[in-house]
Amino acid sequence: MTERKTGDGRAVVSGRKKMTPSEAFVETLVANGVTDIFGIMGSAFMDAMDIFAPAGIRLVPVVHEQGAGHMADGYARVSGRHGVVIGQNGPGISNCVTAIAAAYWAHSPVVIVTPEAGTMGTGLGGFQEANQLPMFQEFTKYQGHVNNPKRMAEYTGRCFDRAHSELGPTQLNIPRDFFYGEIEAEIPEPARLDRGPGGERSLDEAAALLATAEFPVIISGGGVVMADGVEECKALAERLGAPVVNSYLHNDSFPASHPQWCGPLGYQGSKAAMKLISQADVVIALGSRLGPFGTLPQHGMDYWPKDAKIIQIDADHKMLGLVKKITVGICGDAKDAAVALTKRLADRTLACDSTKDVRAAKVKAEKDAWEAELDAWTHETDPFSLDMIAEQESEEGNWLHPREVLRELEKAMPPRVMVSTDIGNINSVANSYLRFEEPRSFFAPMSFGNCGYALPTIIGAKAAAPDRPAISYAGDGAWGMSMGEIMTAVRHDIPVTAVVFHNRQWGAEKKNQVDFYNRRFVAGELESESFAGIAKAMGAEGIVVEKLDEVGPALQRAVEAQMNEGKTTVIEIMCTRELGDPFRRDALSKPVRFLEKYKDYV
């Protein structure tokens, strides 16, 4: 039999051959370098699953299919390869919707394989029947429906190609009876686009504009990470002497040790970054869609420079000028565009050349001031938080201030660490304290903002990069949605370290009840048993931290157990009920009541 070799050395049949649709499906997975799939086994795809092992594919069984989708997302984001998720038709597939939505906003090349009820039962309301394409149409870049078993390899290959070319999830929908039979098929070779830097005219316009800039600032976005373009971003920044800020939740898009790094924009971001970009006359948004949540006012500052000229570079032309008015739009790869601009500026005299030292001093001063403020910002100072601190000082037990904890965790982070954060109040405050030296290190649920994200995502990341330390952050509310995946980590030897901030509340929403509803708390309180104890019952290690000087050592001990002993650890940190700033001050309005029986609820 004629074969060709994949990049990882596995063999794929070459030429047109007789095979079953299951074999065509699995061979196409191999051709695309798939070695890991996350999901729960099901009869709908069992014929294909039966030959995963001889194809060199591991199916990682999870506790819940949403976790599988997040694992595929984490796997894709750290590896740059496809993440793959699969489940039983009907409920197994519907369980994945939230995770695919999160992957969509992270631009992750996730392929969700959705076996469907058999064609002879369609429309009869049979067992686990569902129309699965509409479930995902808003959150996928392409949906392939296998309408004939002979097209199995074609549609499978196209879903993998489109996930990379469109930078987002795709869906492969397969009627379960189409895995069986005899077909002739040719396994397609993967197609990977060479995107290029963008149009010559727009690049020339951008270079001309940069030549006149006196205070240029670069926003390094997720596109820089996806293009593996951090070094090229550095070269452009160094040529301009420009401060570099991270776009929201892309703290790994520029190394924190670089003198021109200033930290992230957006919610709970860096005041230094915000103060510096507010002075910009030209902003280069490199690989960023300039999402609305990442440019909203924060820390009492409406920092977006209203009069600055904006150069936006994005691989998706639909993003150019969508959120912010721009001067020049470049549809291109962030890495290639940075190279092209640096070349155009290399031998050119720039208006900002003479002020590099002055601007460098300003960058350092703002960063030093922000670091000093973070050091002094040991707890929240709003009236509610001060009341909670006073109340808990009188309670039995030791309660730690979240900001102090986050600073200690930052100091204890190991080299090459990967961190995922869930959604919630303390997790969002963590944005100020998470710094990275290399890309593909930070994972968050992005604009979809779903709870239950962090733990399964970091398990997927660890599966893709077992040599790197993997740490997740979650509050106790979000933790309750995903903590069962600790069993996945333990069962399948994918060791991770999970930090749980135990403050017994849904903090982000409770903050709204403080600010808008006169502290009338409805459904916001969470009393729980020991999460460390639950972790031990699931076969992991559990550590309870009640003293500040225990935070760093606990993290170091857990990471050592992860890397050297293959152990998963849950670190439960007992925190006060103080609350950071709300997600958005414009998210709600002060309540108005007209009916007599509700008149006091204002």
C-alpha positions as MATLAB code, in Angstrom:
seq = 'MTERKTGDGRAVVSGRKKMTPSEAFVETLVANGVTDIFGIMGSAFMDAMDIFAPAGIRLVPVVHEQGAGHMADGYARVSGRHGVVIGQNGPGISNCVTAIAAAYWAHSPVVIVTPEAGTMGTGLGGFQEANQLPMFQEFTKYQGHVNNPKRMAEYTGRCFDRAHSELGPTQLNIPRDFFYGEIEAEIPEPARLDRGPGGERSLDEAAALLATAEFPVIISGGGVVMADGVEECKALAERLGAPVVNSYLHNDSFPASHPQWCGPLGYQGSKAAMKLISQADVVIALGSRLGPFGTLPQHGMDYWPKDAKIIQIDADHKMLGLVKKITVGICGDAKDAAVALTKRLADRTLACDSTKDVRAAKVKAEKDAWEAELDAWTHETDPFSLDMIAEQESEEGNWLHPREVLRELEKAMPPRVMVSTDIGNINSVANSYLRFEEPRSFFAPMSFGNCGYALPTIIGAKAAAPDRPAISYAGDGAWGMSMGEIMTAVRHDIPVTAVVFHNRQWGAEKKNQVDFYNRRFVAGELESESFAGIAKAMGAEGIVVEKLDEVGPALQRAVEAQMNEGKTTVIEIMCTRELGDPFRRDALSKPVRFLEKYKDYV';
ca = [
       0.000    0.000    0.000;
       1.342    3.446   -0.919;
       1.792    5.709    2.100;
       3.035    9.175    2.925;
       4.481   10.345    6.217;
       3.040   13.067    8.409;
       5.188   15.591   10.259;
       5.170   13.398   13.376;
       6.249   10.299   11.448;
       2.920    8.500   11.232;
       1.850    6.955    7.956;
      -1.195    8.001    5.929;
      -2.469    6.093    2.912;
      -1.723    7.849   -0.365;
      -3.852    7.859   -3.476;
      -7.397    6.676   -3.966;
      -8.083    3.533   -1.926;
     -10.946    1.329   -0.803;
     -11.757    1.911    2.873;
     -14.628    2.397    5.295;
     -15.846    5.919    6.104;
     -14.511    5.395    9.649;
     -11.077    4.680    8.190;
     -11.320    7.751    5.958;
     -12.233    9.876    8.972;
      -9.409    8.562   11.150;
      -6.795    8.727    8.379;
      -7.713   12.371    7.788;
      -7.238   13.054   11.504;
      -3.777   11.503   11.278;
      -2.956   13.567    8.175;
      -3.730   16.679   10.230;
      -1.428   15.676   13.065;
      -4.137   14.765   15.569;
      -2.751   12.808   18.524;
      -5.250   13.785   21.236;
      -9.043   14.082   21.241;
     -11.095   15.164   24.246;
     -14.596   13.877   24.890;
     -16.787   11.122   26.252;
     -17.124    7.867   24.361;
     -20.411    7.158   22.623;
     -22.015    4.616   20.379;
     -22.508    7.228   17.665;
     -18.809    7.191   16.728;
     -17.656    3.919   18.238;
     -16.681    2.358   14.915;
     -14.157    5.137   14.342;
     -13.097    5.230   17.995;
     -12.219    1.556   17.794;
      -9.267    2.377   15.513;
      -8.008    5.519   17.263;
      -5.264    3.589   19.094;
      -3.568    1.978   16.047;
      -3.725    5.396   14.378;
      -1.719    6.919   17.248;
      -4.672    8.886   18.647;
      -5.518    9.098   22.348;
      -9.106    9.771   23.394;
      -9.012   11.577   26.765;
     -12.319   10.781   28.521;
     -13.574   13.744   30.525;
     -16.177   14.211   33.245;
     -18.383   16.590   31.241;
     -18.291   17.496   27.556;
     -18.026   21.224   28.297;
     -14.711   20.366   29.918;
     -13.695   18.516   26.759;
     -14.350   21.616   24.664;
     -12.288   23.784   27.006;
      -9.482   21.205   26.988;
      -9.431   21.287   23.193;
      -9.278   25.090   23.381;
      -6.335   25.043   25.813;
      -4.593   22.391   23.741;
      -4.939   24.479   20.571;
      -3.866   27.732   22.188;
      -0.644   26.384   23.671;
       0.338   24.133   20.762;
      -0.791   26.154   17.755;
      -2.271   22.913   16.417;
      -5.873   21.825   16.225;
      -7.743   20.952   19.376;
     -10.361   18.256   18.782;
     -13.500   17.472   20.806;
     -16.070   14.743   20.222;
     -19.149   13.390   21.993;
     -22.331   11.389   21.710;
     -25.025   12.795   19.460;
     -27.679   14.941   21.186;
     -26.869   15.722   24.838;
     -23.145   15.027   24.517;
     -22.937   17.566   21.725;
     -25.246   20.180   23.271;
     -23.032   20.109   26.379;
     -20.203   21.552   24.273;
     -21.872   24.765   23.089;
     -20.498   27.033   25.819;
     -16.940   25.798   25.363;
     -17.037   26.265   21.587;
     -18.327   29.815   22.108;
     -15.331   30.546   24.349;
     -12.982   29.050   21.755;
     -14.595   31.227   19.080;
     -13.724   34.424   20.939;
     -10.217   33.109   21.575;
      -9.755   32.420   17.827;
      -8.762   28.844   18.654;
      -8.537   26.280   15.816;
     -10.839   23.805   17.546;
     -12.631   21.143   15.504;
     -15.763   19.790   17.139;
     -16.867   16.474   15.697;
     -20.618   16.082   16.155;
     -21.956   12.619   15.325;
     -25.646   12.957   14.567;
     -28.680   10.704   14.766;
     -28.898    8.269   11.873;
     -30.386    9.406    8.558;
     -33.240    6.884    8.623;
     -34.506    8.303   11.907;
     -34.145   11.997   11.176;
     -37.307   13.941   11.951;
     -38.989   11.132   13.880;
     -38.065   12.359   17.350;
     -35.907    9.362   18.106;
     -33.528    8.801   21.006;
     -30.973   11.639   21.377;
     -32.033   13.239   18.101;
     -31.242   16.931   17.724;
     -30.615   19.406   14.941;
     -26.982   20.036   15.812;
     -25.891   22.524   13.170;
     -27.982   25.483   14.435;
     -26.559   24.986   17.943;
     -23.110   26.084   16.778;
     -23.774   28.339   13.799;
     -23.014   31.530   15.746;
     -19.757   30.193   17.176;
     -18.088   28.438   14.268;
     -16.193   29.682   11.244;
     -17.348   26.771    9.100;
     -19.822   23.908    9.434;
     -19.258   20.773    7.401;
     -22.140   18.321    7.185;
     -21.246   14.946    5.695;
     -24.150   14.392    3.311;
     -22.765   11.175    1.821;
     -20.287    8.654    3.286;
     -18.139    8.992    0.164;
     -17.395   12.608    1.165;
     -16.133   11.773    4.688;
     -12.453   12.553    4.013;
     -13.319   15.660    2.003;
     -15.444   17.275    4.714;
     -13.125   16.203    7.526;
     -10.120   17.725    5.785;
     -12.010   20.923    4.982;
     -13.020   21.414    8.627;
      -9.385   21.167    9.698;
      -8.226   23.512    6.940;
     -10.881   26.106    7.711;
     -10.174   26.078   11.450;
      -6.662   27.278   10.663;
      -7.433   29.565    7.763;
     -10.398   31.215    9.511;
      -8.760   31.192   12.972;
     -11.623   29.702   14.923;
     -13.719   26.618   15.641;
     -15.290   24.505   12.914;
     -17.938   21.796   13.177;
     -17.873   18.423   11.464;
     -21.400   16.955   11.588;
     -21.649   13.252   10.700;
     -24.820   11.115   10.656;
     -23.934    8.119   12.763;
     -24.796    5.576   10.067;
     -22.316    7.246    7.693;
     -19.329    5.766    9.592;
     -20.190    2.380    8.065;
     -19.959    0.933    4.558;
     -17.406    0.680    1.779;
     -16.116    3.694   -0.147;
     -13.213    4.761   -2.303;
     -11.486    7.847   -0.981;
      -8.295    9.860   -1.145;
      -7.035   11.419    2.059;
      -6.514   15.155    1.396;
      -3.259   16.807    2.335;
      -3.673   19.656    4.839;
      -3.737   23.147    3.322;
      -2.109   25.934    5.312;
      -2.332   29.553    4.183;
       0.652   31.821    3.796;
      -1.053   35.040    4.852;
       1.573   37.667    4.131;
       2.016   41.157    5.593;
      -0.881   42.961    3.915;
      -1.172   45.263    0.943;
       1.792   47.367   -0.179;
      -0.269   50.554   -0.258;
      -1.579   50.210    3.294;
       1.866   49.255    4.605;
       3.396   52.313    2.913;
       0.680   54.533    4.407;
       1.319   53.092    7.861;
       5.087   53.607    7.566;
       4.601   57.211    6.430;
       2.315   57.859    9.390;
       4.759   56.277   11.832;
       7.550   58.438   10.485;
       5.652   61.489   11.725;
       4.669   60.032   15.111;
       6.137   61.691   18.178;
       4.682   59.305   20.766;
       3.805   55.990   19.085;
       2.389   53.170   21.221;
       2.014   49.523   20.203;
      -0.857   47.312   21.333;
       0.367   43.726   21.107;
      -2.696   41.535   20.670;
      -3.629   37.899   20.407;
      -2.754   37.917   16.724;
       0.898   38.382   17.690;
       0.729   35.179   19.740;
      -1.101   33.217   17.054;
       1.402   34.359   14.409;
       4.389   33.519   16.642;
       5.364   37.150   16.123;
       6.593   38.322   19.528;
      10.201   38.760   18.365;
       9.035   40.741   15.341;
       6.847   42.908   17.575;
       9.898   43.534   19.764;
      11.951   44.589   16.744;
       9.306   47.099   15.662;
       8.938   48.435   19.201;
      12.686   48.852   19.577;
      12.973   50.690   16.260;
      10.301   53.144   17.405;
      11.260   53.236   21.088;
       7.546   52.716   21.634;
       5.830   51.565   24.825;
       4.120   48.216   24.282;
       0.835   47.406   26.003;
      -0.932   44.052   25.954;
      -4.467   43.884   24.641;
      -7.021   42.650   27.155;
      -6.358   39.096   28.383;
      -3.328   38.720   26.120;
      -0.711   39.331   28.826;
       1.549   36.800   27.110;
       1.828   38.802   23.867;
       4.991   40.656   24.963;
       7.670   39.682   27.509;
       7.223   41.360   30.886;
      10.983   41.679   31.396;
      11.385   43.912   28.334;
      11.932   47.568   29.327;
       9.259   48.724   26.877;
       6.565   46.381   28.227;
       3.891   48.292   30.145;
       1.214   45.717   30.968;
      -2.361   45.033   29.869;
      -5.163   47.398   28.950;
      -8.749   46.806   29.982;
     -10.461   45.578   33.111;
      -8.134   45.477   36.127;
      -5.205   46.188   33.840;
      -2.075   48.296   34.247;
      -2.385   51.983   35.087;
       1.027   52.477   33.488;
      -0.243   51.050   30.200;
      -3.352   53.208   30.319;
      -1.528   56.432   31.176;
       1.008   55.890   28.415;
      -1.454   55.025   25.655;
      -3.511   58.075   26.591;
      -0.530   60.190   25.421;
      -0.153   58.456   22.055;
      -0.427   60.376   18.807;
      -0.203   57.146   16.773;
      -1.333   53.705   17.992;
      -0.338   50.493   16.231;
      -2.901   47.809   17.069;
      -0.860   44.776   16.069;
      -3.002   41.650   15.802;
      -5.882   43.096   17.818;
      -9.545   43.564   17.018;
      -9.653   46.317   19.680;
     -12.577   44.634   21.398;
     -14.902   46.964   23.297;
     -14.427   45.377   26.727;
     -10.656   45.729   26.435;
     -10.735   49.473   25.805;
     -13.384   50.590   28.316;
     -12.476   53.101   31.054;
     -10.801   51.579   34.087;
      -9.322   52.817   37.371;
     -11.333   55.979   36.843;
      -9.506   56.704   33.567;
     -11.042   57.074   30.119;
      -7.643   56.393   28.646;
      -8.329   55.679   24.974;
      -6.569   58.460   22.982;
      -9.450   60.146   21.164;
      -7.278   62.205   18.791;
      -4.635   59.589   18.002;
      -4.192   58.135   14.529;
      -4.843   54.373   14.641;
      -3.074   51.769   12.517;
      -4.916   48.465   12.909;
      -3.436   45.183   11.694;
      -5.639   42.091   11.709;
      -5.781   38.882    9.693;
      -9.564   39.257    9.458;
     -10.521   42.225    7.289;
     -13.937   42.374    8.974;
     -12.300   43.502   12.218;
     -10.614   46.558   10.689;
     -12.319   49.675   12.013;
     -15.183   47.675   13.510;
     -14.871   48.920   17.104;
     -12.564   51.948   16.902;
     -12.215   54.475   14.117;
      -8.928   53.829   12.309;
      -6.645   55.774   10.013;
      -4.952   52.851    8.256;
      -6.206   49.267    8.120;
      -3.866   46.433    7.190;
      -5.331   43.004    6.500;
      -2.383   40.747    7.178;
      -0.470   38.459    9.470;
       0.741   40.282   12.596;
       4.247   38.827   12.367;
       4.726   39.519    8.664;
       3.243   43.004    8.970;
       5.619   43.859   11.822;
       8.556   42.719    9.684;
       7.358   44.744    6.702;
       6.914   47.905    8.784;
      10.285   47.508   10.498;
      11.983   47.193    7.110;
      10.240   50.316    5.852;
      11.384   52.272    8.924;
      14.907   50.862    9.147;
      16.793   53.562    7.224;
      14.273   56.328    7.667;
      14.606   59.331    9.957;
      11.618   59.326   12.293;
      10.144   62.182   14.288;
      10.404   60.056   17.429;
      14.106   59.176   16.999;
      15.326   62.172   19.016;
      13.041   61.477   21.988;
      13.751   57.784   22.628;
      15.573   58.409   25.894;
      12.945   60.830   27.180;
      10.136   58.400   26.376;
      12.039   55.470   27.892;
      12.388   57.441   31.128;
       8.668   58.204   31.089;
       7.850   54.524   30.565;
      10.079   53.529   33.475;
       8.598   56.175   35.750;
       5.018   55.103   35.037;
       5.850   51.430   35.516;
       7.692   52.089   38.771;
       4.763   54.129   40.069;
       2.306   51.361   39.197;
       4.432   48.679   40.847;
       4.709   50.795   43.988;
       0.938   51.286   43.981;
       0.359   47.525   43.632;
       2.761   46.865   46.505;
       0.859   49.292   48.719;
      -2.583   48.131   47.527;
      -2.885   45.316   50.029;
      -6.675   45.342   50.207;
      -9.720   47.044   48.714;
     -10.754   50.318   50.336;
     -14.383   50.803   49.296;
     -16.930   50.922   52.168;
     -18.324   47.430   51.575;
     -14.890   45.807   51.495;
     -13.832   47.611   54.670;
     -16.998   46.366   56.379;
     -16.262   42.805   55.252;
     -12.679   43.015   56.455;
     -13.818   44.270   59.862;
     -16.508   41.608   60.097;
     -14.175   38.770   59.209;
     -11.471   39.947   61.581;
     -13.933   39.151   64.350;
     -14.736   35.690   62.967;
     -12.915   32.530   63.799;
     -10.339   31.648   61.156;
      -7.762   33.502   59.101;
      -8.907   35.368   55.989;
      -6.453   36.680   53.421;
      -6.750   39.775   51.257;
      -7.024   38.714   47.580;
      -4.577   41.352   46.347;
      -1.897   40.256   48.786;
      -2.463   36.654   47.746;
      -2.221   37.483   44.037;
       1.062   39.350   44.606;
       2.529   36.365   46.465;
       1.387   33.967   43.743;
       3.004   36.228   41.133;
       6.329   36.126   42.995;
       6.218   32.327   43.249;
       5.445   31.627   39.575;
       7.907   29.140   38.048;
       9.713   29.724   34.733;
       7.759   28.935   31.547;
       4.498   28.805   33.492;
       1.098   28.526   31.809;
      -1.827   30.109   33.672;
      -5.555   29.948   32.988;
      -8.039   32.167   34.791;
     -11.757   31.732   35.234;
     -14.310   34.531   35.211;
     -15.103   36.357   38.446;
     -14.011   39.152   40.739;
     -10.715   37.851   42.124;
      -9.772   36.263   38.801;
     -10.236   39.624   37.113;
      -8.158   41.431   39.723;
      -5.433   38.898   38.863;
      -5.027   40.682   35.501;
      -2.830   43.235   37.273;
      -0.481   40.544   38.565;
      -0.024   38.078   35.693;
       3.180   38.605   33.719;
       4.777   36.240   31.222;
       8.010   35.859   29.317;
       6.819   33.752   26.403;
       3.689   33.489   24.284;
       1.061   30.751   24.550;
       1.151   31.060   28.323;
      -2.093   32.784   29.365;
      -5.606   31.498   28.759;
      -8.885   33.166   29.703;
     -12.503   32.849   28.499;
     -12.187   36.114   26.583;
     -15.334   37.975   25.560;
     -17.677   35.069   26.253;
     -16.830   35.262   29.952;
     -18.126   31.854   31.019;
     -17.501   30.250   34.387;
     -16.010   26.779   34.630;
     -13.306   27.586   32.095;
      -9.967   27.597   33.884;
      -9.429   24.037   35.123;
     -10.334   22.102   31.967;
      -8.479   24.595   29.786;
      -5.259   24.206   31.745;
      -5.634   20.410   31.573;
      -5.778   20.706   27.772;
      -2.787   23.027   27.774;
      -0.842   20.581   29.938;
      -1.696   17.719   27.572;
      -0.155   19.733   24.744;
       2.892   20.906   26.717;
       3.619   18.379   29.483;
       7.050   19.921   30.085;
       5.578   23.244   31.236;
       4.079   24.049   34.671;
       0.290   24.474   34.428;
      -1.710   26.534   36.943;
      -5.377   27.538   36.996;
      -7.139   30.242   39.012;
     -10.833   30.032   39.963;
     -13.175   31.476   42.547;
     -15.339   29.101   44.492;
     -18.414   29.817   42.353;
     -16.724   29.066   39.041;
     -14.812   26.194   40.648;
     -18.047   24.394   41.426;
     -18.834   24.208   37.703;
     -15.662   22.395   36.700;
     -13.956   20.835   39.703;
     -15.059   17.369   38.617;
     -12.384   17.537   35.914;
      -9.827   16.996   38.681;
     -10.797   13.359   38.170;
      -9.809   13.675   34.500;
      -6.378   15.021   35.473;
      -5.871   12.240   38.009;
      -7.269    9.386   35.909;
      -5.250   10.203   32.834;
      -2.003   11.464   34.366;
      -2.278   15.057   33.195;
      -1.062   16.771   36.379;
      -1.989   20.403   37.008;
      -2.118   22.830   39.915;
      -5.448   24.505   40.672;
      -5.677   27.600   42.887;
      -9.160   28.154   44.346;
      -9.989   31.468   46.010;
     -12.504   30.499   48.690;
     -14.430   33.657   49.573;
     -17.891   32.057   49.761;
     -19.641   34.291   47.243;
     -20.426   35.017   43.610;
     -18.204   38.079   43.797;
     -18.639   39.738   40.403;
     -22.447   39.785   40.562;
     -22.498   40.523   44.271;
     -20.536   43.691   43.505;
     -23.493   44.853   41.410;
     -25.809   44.236   44.368;
     -23.514   46.394   46.487;
     -23.358   49.242   43.977;
     -26.942   49.240   42.660;
     -29.187   47.339   45.094;
     -28.271   48.646   48.525;
     -26.574   45.405   49.583;
     -29.709   43.319   49.087;
     -28.004   40.018   48.399;
     -29.994   37.429   46.490;
     -28.414   34.083   45.573;
     -24.893   35.445   45.965;
     -23.657   33.605   49.045;
     -21.799   30.300   48.755;
     -21.027   28.162   51.773;
     -18.966   25.119   50.859;
     -17.123   22.197   52.330;
     -13.360   22.155   51.999;
     -12.353   22.173   48.355;
      -8.984   20.742   49.348;
     -10.826   17.891   51.047;
     -12.981   17.279   47.968;
      -9.797   17.227   45.870;
      -8.315   14.540   48.089;
     -11.479   12.477   47.688;
     -10.955   12.678   43.908;
      -7.401   11.380   44.212;
      -5.512   14.684   44.095;
      -3.475   16.484   46.726;
      -5.166   19.266   48.711;
      -3.632   22.209   50.558;
      -5.499   24.798   52.647;
      -3.755   28.184   52.939;
      -4.754   30.539   55.764;
      -1.584   32.601   56.229;
       0.040   34.967   53.755;
       3.521   33.505   54.198;
       2.144   30.099   53.188;
       0.938   31.221   49.737;
       4.225   31.149   47.830;
       5.541   27.935   49.436;
       2.221   26.184   48.781;
       2.364   27.056   45.090;
       6.005   26.013   44.821;
       5.306   22.706   46.575;
       2.351   21.981   44.314;
       4.270   22.801   41.127;
       7.149   20.596   42.270;
       4.697   17.742   42.826;
       3.204   18.393   39.384;
       6.510   18.431   37.520;
       8.475   15.819   39.468;
       5.850   13.437   40.811;
       3.019   13.799   38.288;
       0.562   14.894   40.981;
      -2.416   17.215   40.679;
      -2.916   19.601   43.608;
      -5.751   21.902   44.622;
      -4.640   24.894   46.695;
      -7.586   26.333   48.611;
      -6.926   29.910   49.730;
      -9.236   31.324   52.366;
     -10.015   34.893   51.299;
     -11.994   37.777   52.725;
     -15.246   38.828   51.111;
     -13.891   42.163   49.935;
     -14.603   42.983   46.280;
     -12.676   44.705   43.511;
     -14.114   47.103   40.950;
     -17.165   45.971   38.958;
     -16.746   44.645   35.438;
     -18.475   47.691   33.981;
     -19.847   50.720   35.743;
     -22.297   51.239   32.884;
     -23.671   47.698   33.013;
     -26.689   48.475   35.191;
     -28.933   51.407   36.055;
     -30.164   52.521   39.438;
     -33.488   50.750   40.129;
     -36.797   52.573   39.823;
     -40.038   51.135   41.349;
     -43.599   52.265   40.665;
     -45.664   49.656   42.480;
     -46.338   50.332   46.169;
     -45.182   46.935   47.442;
     -41.742   47.412   45.850;
     -41.215   51.061   46.849;
     -38.477   50.254   49.389;
     -36.437   48.276   46.859;
     -34.480   51.192   45.450;
];
